[in-house]
């Protein structure tokens, strides 16, 4: 890959839908959910054949800085950008764009979430390289995944005309998460892709888009940039972040920008967004159940059973999620796994921060 390409790993999420294993000190991206490596480590390893650590930027919460430095000892210290507080993906990407532009005015960013699953890593690298080439030619680029079911937990891309570069298509629209009936229509139509949350663009271009569509955020980023080399860097960063409104890059920029290109990712992908999604990425045991840890299942089917410690024993359960982690246990119907964040909100309202 050209030396102008910088990787950006967005590692600031809280992963509330993976409670009780995902907590304040150990969010989803720092968990070993799928293998012996954390999801963050896996993300950096996947892209290592394309982009060296010297050009990888990891954006994360300040509270997780020490743990990430332990996990990634080869990452240069200045390549870990720590946010004082989470403000969603638009500020995260803006901060990384500033850093990349300081190093190379022609920098092109390959922005990747820290907590996804990829099956075919060689095909993934090929797609990332192609997307970066299209971005170098001046396009905002994303990668979409061909739907295999009427999924209501993902946003969608509606495809338009063929672009003519790297088999890319123009994006007619970014579409919010649909209800089931609409998702069935999208699947049948054949012109919709799942929005993977991967983005490619030059640092200069995304900062210009932020200036146009999110001028307050852009102004804050400029004030941060002015203070960055000096002794007031952390003070200014904290002050500006405290005043920012959380907003995603999808809603703040991509839904409004024009001329966005999409490549189809054919590498086997999941955002591993809920406990139920483990059924997509881990082997299923007898009776269509996924088990992790010391688990006993009797007379059950279609479950997700996880024991971080101790034992989970399930009798007569169907399509149920049971997770034991630390001193907490989660039990919910598999089809309601998207709603686990409501449990986290309820616990926070009760003041039970010791389990968060």
TAJOWO-V227914 format. One record per residue. RES is the residue in one small letter. SS is DSSP state (A for helix, B for strand, O for the rest). PSI is psi as a letter, one per 30 degrees, with the letter a starting at -180 (NA if undefined). Layout:
RES_SS_PSI / RES_SS_PSI
This chain:
x_O_k / x_O_l / x_O_f / x_O_f / x_B_k / x_B_k / x_B_k / x_B_j / x_B_j / x_B_j / x_B_h / x_O_g / x_O_l / x_O_f / x_O_h / x_A_f / x_A_f / x_A_g / x_O_k / x_O_g / x_O_e / x_O_j / x_O_a / x_O_e / x_O_f / x_O_i / x_O_l / x_A_e / x_A_f / x_A_g / x_O_l / x_O_i / x_O_e / x_O_f / x_O_a / x_O_f / x_O_l / x_O_l / x_A_e / x_A_e / x_A_e / x_A_e / x_A_e / x_A_e / x_A_e / x_A_e / x_A_f / x_O_e / x_O_f / x_O_e / x_O_k / x_O_l / x_A_f / x_A_f / x_A_g / x_B_k / x_B_k / x_B_k / x_B_k / x_B_l / x_B_k / x_A_e / x_A_f / x_A_g / x_A_e / x_A_e / x_A_e / x_A_e / x_A_e / x_A_e / x_A_e / x_O_i / x_O_f / x_O_f / x_O_k / x_O_k / x_A_e / x_A_f / x_A_f / x_B_j / x_B_j / x_B_k / x_B_k / x_O_e / x_O_l / x_O_k / x_O_g / x_A_a / x_A_f / x_A_e / x_A_e / x_A_e / x_A_e / x_A_e / x_A_e / x_A_e / x_A_e / x_A_e / x_A_e / x_A_e / x_A_e / x_A_e / x_A_e / x_O_j / x_O_f / x_O_g / x_O_k / x_B_k / x_B_k / x_B_j / x_B_k / x_B_k / x_B_l / x_O_f / x_O_h / x_O_l / x_B_k / x_B_k / x_O_e / x_O_j / x_A_e / x_A_e / x_A_e / x_A_e / x_A_e / x_A_e / x_A_e / x_A_e / x_A_e / x_A_e / x_A_e / x_A_e / x_A_e / x_A_e / x_A_e / x_A_f / x_O_g / x_O_g / x_O_k / x_O_k / x_B_k / x_B_l / x_B_k / x_B_l / x_B_k / x_B_k / x_O_k / x_O_f / x_O_l / x_O_i / x_O_k / x_O_f / x_O_f / x_O_l / x_O_l / x_B_l / x_B_k / x_B_k / x_B_k / x_B_b / x_B_l / x_B_k / x_O_e / x_O_g / x_O_k / x_O_h / x_O_g / x_O_l / x_B_k / x_B_l / x_B_j / x_B_e / x_B_k / x_B_k / x_B_k / x_O_l / x_O_k / x_O_l / x_O_l / x_A_e / x_A_e / x_A_e / x_A_e / x_A_e / x_A_e / x_A_e / x_A_e / x_A_e / x_A_e / x_O_g / x_O_g / x_B_k / x_B_l / x_B_k / x_B_j / x_B_f / x_B_g / x_B_k / x_B_l / x_B_k / x_B_l / x_B_l / x_A_e / x_A_e / x_A_e / x_A_e / x_A_e / x_A_e / x_A_e / x_A_e / x_A_e / x_A_e / x_A_f / x_O_i / x_A_e / x_A_e / x_A_e / x_A_e / x_A_e / x_A_e / x_A_e / x_A_e / x_A_e / x_A_e / x_A_e / x_A_e / x_A_f / x_O_e / x_O_f / x_O_a / x_O_f / x_O_g / x_A_e / x_A_e / x_A_e / x_A_e / x_A_e / x_A_e / x_A_e / x_A_e / x_A_e / x_A_f / x_A_f / x_O_k / x_O_k / x_O_k / x_O_k / x_O_l / x_A_f / x_A_e / x_A_e / x_A_e / x_A_e / x_A_e / x_O_f / x_O_f / x_O_l / x_O_l / x_O_g / x_O_k / x_B_k / x_B_k / x_B_k / x_B_k / x_B_k / x_O_h / x_O_g / x_O_j / x_B_k / x_B_k / x_O_f / x_O_h / x_O_f / x_O_l / x_A_e / x_A_f / x_A_f / x_A_f / x_A_f / x_A_f / x_A_f / x_O_l / x_O_k / x_O_k / x_O_a / x_A_k / x_A_g / x_A_g / x_O_k / x_B_k / x_B_k / x_B_k / x_O_a / x_O_j / x_B_k / x_B_k / x_B_k / x_B_k / x_O_h / x_O_l / x_B_k / x_O_g / x_O_l / x_B_j / x_B_j / x_B_k / x_B_j / x_O_e / x_O_l / x_O_a / x_O_k / x_B_k / x_B_k / x_B_k / x_B_j / x_O_g / x_O_k / x_B_k / x_O_h / x_B_k / x_B_k / x_B_k / x_B_k / x_B_k / x_B_k / x_O_b / x_O_g / x_B_l / x_B_k / x_B_k / x_B_k / x_B_l / x_B_k / x_A_e / x_A_f / x_A_g / x_A_f / x_A_f / x_A_g / x_A_f / x_A_f / x_A_e / x_A_e / x_A_e / x_A_e / x_A_e / x_A_e / x_A_e / x_A_e / x_A_f / x_O_g / x_O_h / x_A_f / x_A_f / x_A_g / x_O_NA
